Amino acid sequence: MSAGPGLIVAIDQGTTSSRVLIFDAQGHVVSSAQREFEQIFPRSGWVEHRPRDILTSVQVTLAEAMHHANLDASAVAGIGITNQRETTVVWDRKTGEPVYNALVWQSRHSAELCRDMRSEAVDALVRERTGLLLDAYFSATKLAWLFRHVDGVRERAQRGELLFGTIDSWLVWNLTGGKVHVTDVSNASRTLLYNIHKQCWDEDLLALFGVPASMLPEVRGCSEIYGRIEPKYFFGRDVPICGIAGDQQAALFGQACFEPGMAKNTYGTGCFMLMNTGTVAVPSQRGLLSTVAWKVDGQMEYALEGSVFVAGAVVQWLRDGLRMLDNAAESQACAESVWRDVWIVARHSQGASGARGTGGDGVPDPRRTGGDGSRCRHNAQRVARRWWRHRQRFFGPVPERHPKCASSAPKDRRNDRAGCSLSGGPGGRRMGQP
């Protein structure tokens, strides 16, 4: 396909997949591609990604999106990146080899470390400088965990051998061939190391977490040229990388919330509400976070944020963990088929981050017991059978269900106690499959 000049490539690097969309000069999507990558659960509440898997998924979707529409790389004016925030990567500045898996924003690796560090003075310092809370959610605590638990990382960092970054930094460093180590203000503001008022890395916070300044990326605005992609990664063209923003800030901008008081609520792996507060970082009296929205044309703007960690992630858990669904799209039909109200209730955690979802483990983990999710499925079967018995007792026989959810339903639902599936009721085949 012959396309005119001015195409924009948007890399959307998310928690469970990477996606590339290509826009024309009128803002229409002319091509896209998406790939999931593996979620690693070393133990309950811990989530990791292989940094190389993330990079590969981005490189592959870049190529696929261009090929799907037969686009010429010469028509591309620039590349922008939005990314899962807080997820932490540390790598060798010479070889580019990660020292450990990426610690994902959802992960509770550093929860115990946060409890050890917590005091009134520390909490006040963190809140005043960053607008955030001392919690395992944020990057500095994950970095401190790596220093404490991965052999040699602290010493190598002190010798200046290692680099730290969120996913945007990791992608830009690799796509530019190791020439550029940057981040933008929206991602920097989520590390617990960035002073959102002075707009710089904070020396007191670096000392608090033991982070050498030599590891840190340069902090830039959200819309400027940071560097150029290596031609070998983009069909022989060194296209400029000229936009970076954390995913939730990018959504706030994309929903045109440009004025103070304008807010967005978006649903992905988690659910996030952000409200533009203009050029003033407004402290919350109700537990919300004060954070950077963006910096464009030299002007910093701020936002208030509230988060629910588990939204779309629970659909993935129902599909991959409990095997109630063959694919995520089935969840819509099954939800619409429910006769009476059915609720999924997030259990509150013991830590500072509040509700974590799906039983309080922080993240729905299909393999948290024995690597195959057997205990998770067994418990779900037990709860589902109990729910089904009470439902029949109080509400009577089950009405007809949506066709997609009734395909495997047994004829006599009242007497079958073998299991439960959203697609089949008690005895549905998917729950017990390996």
KOLTI-702775 format. One line per field, with one value per residue (C-alpha): x, y, z; residue in one letter. Coordinates in pm, 1 decimal. Example, Ala and Ser with C-alpha at 12.3 -4.5 7.8 and 13.67 -1.06 7.14 Angstrom:
c1 = [1230.0 1367.0]
c2 = [-450.0 -106.0]
c3 = [780.0 714.0]
res = [A S]
# end
This chain:
c1 = [0.0 131.5 82.6 153.4 412.1 331.7 247.7 287.9 381.3 253.3 407.0 171.0 375.7 130.2 135.0 22.7 88.1 259.9 66.7 163.0 -81.8 -3.1 -194.6 -221.2 -209.7 -585.4 -558.5 -707.6 -562.6 -421.9 -265.1 -206.8 -53.2 -51.6 131.3 97.9 401.9 452.9 358.7 591.3 462.8 751.2 517.5 181.9 165.5 491.6 485.7 782.3 845.9 1151.0 1280.9 1392.0 1038.2 905.2 1164.0 1102.0 724.7 771.9 1012.0 784.1 468.7 652.0 732.0 385.8 199.6 406.2 366.1 -9.8 -77.4 229.6 357.5 686.4 906.2 996.4 639.9 680.7 746.0 799.7 757.2 590.8 599.0 350.6 419.2 321.7 449.6 665.0 782.1 1153.8 1443.8 1817.1 2070.5 2443.9 2535.2 2791.9 2623.4 2257.7 2200.5 1934.4 2055.6 1715.5 1360.3 1158.5 964.5 611.2 411.2 154.5 416.5 457.3 826.9 917.3 619.8 825.4 1102.3 843.6 720.7 1078.0 1139.2 811.5 814.8 635.2 940.0 995.9 628.3 621.0 938.3 810.0 467.5 604.7 862.8 683.9 310.9 312.6 318.4 593.3 462.8 576.4 383.3 659.2 995.6 1243.1 1120.5 1162.1 1513.1 1597.0 1468.9 1707.7 1996.2 1908.5 1826.9 2020.0 2389.8 2626.7 2364.6 2432.2 2810.4 2790.1 2551.7 2792.9 3074.3 2864.0 2821.7 2441.6 2152.0 1801.3 1484.3 1115.1 996.7 1015.0 1384.5 1452.4 1286.5 1449.9 1795.3 1763.4 1591.0 1861.1 2138.0 2235.6 2296.5 2016.4 1922.1 1617.8 1275.6 997.4 853.5 538.6 737.3 1000.8 726.1 627.7 967.3 963.3 1294.1 1173.8 1089.2 777.0 802.9 1171.3 1149.6 1468.2 1596.9 1589.6 1919.3 1749.2 1534.5 1832.2 2010.4 1701.5 1682.2 2057.7 2037.1 2351.4 2271.7 2485.7 2209.6 1938.1 1807.3 1794.8 1446.5 1290.7 951.2 679.1 703.4 1052.2 1308.3 1502.6 1696.6 1655.0 1567.4 1850.1 1787.7 1825.3 1509.4 1297.7 1346.5 1667.2 1523.7 1644.4 1305.9 1300.8 1153.5 967.0 708.4 703.7 434.5 324.6 12.5 -233.3 -101.7 -115.1 -479.3 -555.1 -404.6 -569.3 -910.3 -848.8 -849.3 -649.4 -818.2 -809.1 -1100.2 -1127.5 -1089.4 -1077.0 -1138.7 -993.0 -994.9 -703.1 -514.2 -619.1 -861.4 -722.7 -887.0 -684.3 -798.5 -605.9 -514.2 -331.0 2.4 -50.4 27.0 -279.0 -231.1 -517.8 -700.0 -868.6 -578.4 -536.8 -192.1 -55.4 142.3 276.5 35.9 278.9 530.6 478.9 647.4 826.1 510.7 454.1 98.5 -20.5 -299.9 -470.1 -490.6 -684.1 -611.7 -775.1 -509.9 -733.4 -980.1 -906.9 -656.5 -943.9 -1070.8 -728.5 -736.4 -1078.2 -943.6 -594.3 -624.0 -974.3 -1026.7 -1383.8 -1341.2 -1190.0 -1108.6 -1148.1 -1427.5 -1657.0 -1668.4 -1906.2 -2170.2 -2139.4 -2172.4 -2483.9 -2640.1 -2642.9 -3001.0 -2940.5 -2663.0 -2325.2 -2038.6 -1663.1 -1534.9 -1172.4 -1031.6 -828.8 -458.7 -263.5 -29.1 -62.8 -193.2 -549.4 -755.8 -554.9 -823.5 -895.8 -847.1 -594.6 -291.9 -218.0 -243.0 -455.9 -202.8 -316.2 -5.5 39.0 19.6 236.3 270.1 -66.4 -327.5 -481.4 -556.8 -691.2 -928.7 -1026.2 -1117.2 -1310.1 -1503.1 -1592.5 -1710.5 -1900.6 -2085.4 -2186.3 -2301.8 -2501.7 -2682.5 -2779.4 -2884.3 -3122.2 -3258.5 -3349.5 -3407.6 -3543.1 -3451.5 -3193.4 -3336.9 -3208.0 -2854.8 -2680.4 -2599.5 -2222.7 -2256.3 -2497.9 -2311.2 -2180.6 -2453.0 -2580.3 -2951.8 -3006.0 -2819.9 -2968.6 -2818.9 -2480.2 -2213.7 -1902.8 -1792.3 -1887.2 -1806.0 -1934.2 -1998.4 -2165.2 -2300.4 -2228.3 -2045.6 -1914.5 -1617.2 -1364.2 -1316.6 -1151.9 -938.7 -561.3]
c2 = [0.0 339.9 584.6 952.8 1102.1 1173.5 830.4 800.0 469.6 423.6 150.8 51.3 -171.5 -312.7 -553.6 -862.5 -770.0 -527.6 -353.3 -125.7 106.1 315.2 639.0 853.1 1232.6 1249.8 1029.8 717.8 376.7 225.6 -85.0 -260.0 -570.1 -719.3 -998.6 -1135.8 -1246.3 -1473.6 -1372.6 -1526.3 -1598.2 -1718.1 -1717.9 -1583.9 -1208.7 -1188.2 -1104.7 -1089.7 -1043.1 -1134.9 -801.5 -970.0 -1102.6 -748.1 -614.0 -899.7 -850.9 -483.1 -554.8 -823.4 -611.1 -319.8 -541.1 -700.9 -369.0 -236.9 -557.7 -592.8 -275.0 -302.8 31.2 192.0 294.7 615.2 737.8 723.1 1062.1 946.6 682.8 729.0 499.3 446.7 180.4 -3.4 216.7 136.0 -199.3 -210.0 -330.8 -327.0 -412.8 -404.2 -73.9 -243.9 -571.7 -480.1 -801.9 -775.6 -877.4 -1023.1 -1039.7 -719.4 -669.3 -578.1 -289.9 -530.2 -738.6 -748.7 -848.1 -550.7 -547.2 -670.0 -421.5 -140.4 -253.4 -247.9 103.1 257.8 534.2 863.7 1056.6 834.6 838.8 1217.9 1258.6 1031.2 1193.5 1547.6 1495.9 1249.4 1273.5 893.7 641.5 408.5 92.6 -211.6 -66.8 182.1 132.6 238.5 -33.2 -292.9 -162.6 -187.7 -547.2 -630.5 -475.6 -688.5 -1022.1 -1057.5 -1129.8 -858.5 -608.3 -351.0 -369.0 -350.1 -55.5 128.3 68.2 229.3 -91.1 -104.8 102.4 126.3 217.3 165.3 -5.9 310.8 347.5 -18.0 9.3 337.5 219.5 -96.5 54.9 325.3 66.2 165.7 528.5 690.5 636.8 854.4 855.5 1111.7 1300.3 1085.8 764.7 926.3 1048.4 686.4 571.3 721.5 885.3 1192.7 1523.5 1631.9 1989.7 2056.4 1833.0 1638.5 1318.6 1373.7 1320.7 1240.1 973.2 825.8 798.7 649.4 364.8 336.2 412.5 543.5 839.7 683.5 424.5 675.7 786.0 1149.6 1291.1 1468.2 1603.4 1392.6 1531.0 1580.9 1391.8 1158.6 968.0 760.7 396.1 185.3 122.8 -254.5 -247.7 -47.2 -146.7 49.5 381.0 577.3 723.0 959.3 844.8 1159.4 1081.8 899.1 882.2 632.9 449.5 615.8 965.7 890.4 786.4 1111.1 1306.0 1083.0 1140.7 1516.2 1596.2 1912.4 2137.3 2121.0 1916.3 1696.6 1324.7 986.4 632.4 353.9 -23.9 -247.5 -494.0 -262.2 28.2 380.2 717.1 1033.3 1394.1 1687.0 1942.8 2182.4 2333.2 2263.1 1929.9 1902.0 1693.6 1452.7 1430.5 1102.6 872.5 953.3 998.5 1330.5 1264.0 1421.4 1424.5 1538.6 1800.1 1950.0 2261.0 2309.7 2325.6 2064.2 1961.1 1734.6 1490.9 1309.7 932.1 642.0 279.8 -63.5 -321.2 -596.0 -528.6 -699.9 -919.8 -1112.9 -1207.1 -1347.2 -1536.2 -1684.6 -1792.2 -1917.0 -2004.2 -2141.2 -2230.5 -2104.3 -1934.6 -2045.4 -1685.0 -1344.2 -1242.3 -1508.0 -1310.9 -1055.6 -1309.6 -1493.2 -1174.7 -1076.3 -1420.1 -1390.8 -1395.9 -1248.0 -1014.1 -1187.5 -998.7 -1045.1 -889.9 -783.5 -875.6 -603.9 -667.2 -620.4 -370.0 -4.3 -55.3 -144.8 -377.9 -626.0 -848.6 -1217.6 -1350.5 -1094.1 -1230.4 -909.3 -1074.3 -1358.3 -1641.7 -1957.3 -2147.0 -2047.8 -2403.1 -2674.6 -2485.6 -2598.7 -2404.5 -2725.6 -2584.0 -2263.9 -2462.4 -2695.8 -2404.5 -2235.2 -2555.4 -2587.9 -2226.5 -2250.4 -2567.4 -2402.0 -2090.0 -2301.4 -2490.5 -2166.7 -2006.7 -2292.4 -2290.9 -1922.7 -1838.6 -2160.2 -2329.2 -2177.8 -1987.3 -2027.8 -1895.3 -1722.3 -1975.9 -1935.0 -2012.0 -2301.1 -2511.7 -2760.4 -2736.1 -3068.1 -3140.3 -3173.9 -2889.5 -2951.6 -3298.0 -3252.7 -3154.5 -3225.3 -2862.8 -2525.8 -2329.8 -1999.1 -2182.8 -2489.2 -2447.3 -2734.0 -3005.9 -2769.5 -2932.7 -2648.0 -2621.7 -2958.5 -2972.2 -2976.5]
c3 = [0.0 -89.3 198.8 204.9 437.9 798.3 938.2 1315.5 1480.5 1836.0 2052.1 2335.0 2564.9 2819.1 3110.4 2920.8 2558.2 2324.5 2050.6 1763.1 1589.2 1283.3 1225.9 916.2 915.5 982.9 1292.0 1134.8 1222.7 904.4 1058.5 1388.7 1544.4 1893.3 2077.5 2427.5 2626.7 2924.6 3277.7 3537.7 3890.2 4112.8 4414.8 4523.3 4466.5 4268.5 3896.9 3660.5 3289.3 3085.9 2951.7 2629.1 2575.4 2600.0 2356.1 2111.0 2124.4 2035.2 1750.5 1605.4 1624.4 1461.4 1164.1 1153.6 1162.7 872.3 671.1 729.9 532.6 308.3 432.5 336.4 630.6 446.4 507.9 886.5 1046.3 1403.3 1672.6 2011.1 2313.3 2592.7 2850.3 3164.8 3445.3 3752.4 3609.8 3685.4 3471.8 3554.8 3286.8 3206.2 3039.9 2811.7 2711.8 2758.4 2950.9 3224.5 3570.7 3659.9 3529.8 3518.6 3843.3 3735.8 3880.7 4031.0 4205.7 4583.7 4584.7 4803.1 5041.9 5337.3 5260.1 5267.6 5606.8 5737.2 5602.2 5708.3 5966.1 6005.9 5883.5 5578.9 5482.1 5508.8 5301.5 5024.7 5016.0 5016.1 4741.2 4510.9 4584.1 4623.7 4908.5 5028.2 4865.2 4666.0 4370.1 4291.4 4122.1 4391.9 4628.2 4355.0 4286.0 4656.3 4651.0 4366.6 4563.0 4862.9 4699.3 4371.1 4417.5 4299.6 4182.2 4452.9 4405.5 4026.0 4049.8 4281.0 4030.4 3757.5 3555.2 3557.2 3428.4 3570.9 3391.7 3353.8 3035.0 2824.8 2911.1 2833.9 2492.9 2391.2 2500.3 2291.7 1987.9 1965.3 1992.4 2346.5 2252.0 2455.3 2819.8 2890.4 3046.5 3051.8 3348.0 3371.3 3413.0 3634.4 3867.0 3940.2 4067.7 4422.3 4327.2 4137.4 4303.1 4116.2 4245.0 4167.3 3857.8 3924.7 4082.0 4457.6 4641.7 4972.4 4810.7 4625.9 4961.3 5127.4 4874.6 4816.6 4445.3 4269.2 4043.3 3768.2 3706.6 3632.5 3292.8 3187.9 3247.5 2949.7 2843.1 2683.5 2331.2 2188.4 1985.7 2217.4 1955.6 1641.4 1601.6 1460.7 1088.6 1139.0 1354.8 1111.6 750.6 703.4 828.3 1132.8 1226.5 1528.9 1861.3 1960.2 2226.7 2562.8 2831.3 3093.3 2982.3 3220.1 3152.5 2780.0 2823.2 3007.9 2717.8 2457.1 2614.7 2567.4 2940.8 2885.9 3142.1 3524.5 3657.5 3348.6 3428.0 3259.3 3379.5 3166.4 3196.3 3103.7 3319.5 3602.6 3630.9 3669.0 3727.8 3662.6 3692.6 3549.5 3819.6 3587.7 3684.7 4057.2 4225.8 4449.8 4767.3 4825.9 5157.9 5058.3 4975.4 4606.3 4453.8 4329.7 4015.1 3696.7 3403.3 3132.0 3030.2 2686.3 2546.5 2876.2 3091.6 3361.8 3444.5 3725.0 3807.5 4092.4 4052.5 4198.9 4107.9 4114.2 4031.9 3893.9 3611.9 3279.6 3462.9 3617.2 3269.0 3187.3 3518.8 3437.9 3097.9 3184.8 3552.7 3611.1 3242.9 3257.4 2919.2 2590.8 2504.9 2663.5 2424.4 2577.9 2902.9 2748.2 2649.5 2979.9 3183.6 2988.7 3048.0 3428.7 3554.0 3897.8 4007.0 4039.8 4201.3 4199.4 4520.9 4564.7 4904.2 5075.5 5126.5 5445.5 5281.3 5193.1 4844.0 4939.5 4725.5 4527.6 4385.5 4331.0 4678.0 4799.3 4617.2 4433.4 4092.8 3958.0 3934.8 3753.1 3862.2 4220.9 4357.8 4211.1 3885.2 3744.4 3937.7 4076.8 4420.7 4267.1 4044.6 4329.3 4556.6 4277.5 4209.4 4577.0 4601.2 4271.6 4379.2 4707.5 4523.9 4277.6 4553.2 4733.0 4408.6 4325.6 4678.8 4680.8 4315.0 4164.9 3835.8 3608.1 3309.3 2957.2 2918.6 2633.9 2356.3 2398.7 2767.8 2729.0 2475.7 2728.1 2995.3 3136.0 3106.9 3480.2 3647.3 3989.9 4037.6 3874.3 4129.7 3925.6 3890.2 3755.4 3443.0 3314.4 2988.0 3133.1 3484.9 3726.2 3541.1 3271.2 3102.7 3117.9 3491.6 3538.3 3225.6 3283.5]
res = [M S A G P G L I V A I D Q G T T S S R V L I F D A Q G H V V S S A Q R E F E Q I F P R S G W V E H R P R D I L T S V Q V T L A E A M H H A N L D A S A V A G I G I T N Q R E T T V V W D R K T G E P V Y N A L V W Q S R H S A E L C R D M R S E A V D A L V R E R T G L L L D A Y F S A T K L A W L F R H V D G V R E R A Q R G E L L F G T I D S W L V W N L T G G K V H V T D V S N A S R T L L Y N I H K Q C W D E D L L A L F G V P A S M L P E V R G C S E I Y G R I E P K Y F F G R D V P I C G I A G D Q Q A A L F G Q A C F E P G M A K N T Y G T G C F M L M N T G T V A V P S Q R G L L S T V A W K V D G Q M E Y A L E G S V F V A G A V V Q W L R D G L R M L D N A A E S Q A C A E S V W R D V W I V A R H S Q G A S G A R G T G G D G V P D P R R T G G D G S R C R H N A Q R V A R R W W R H R Q R F F G P V P E R H P K C A S S A P K D R R N D R A G C S L S G G P G G R R M G Q P]
# end
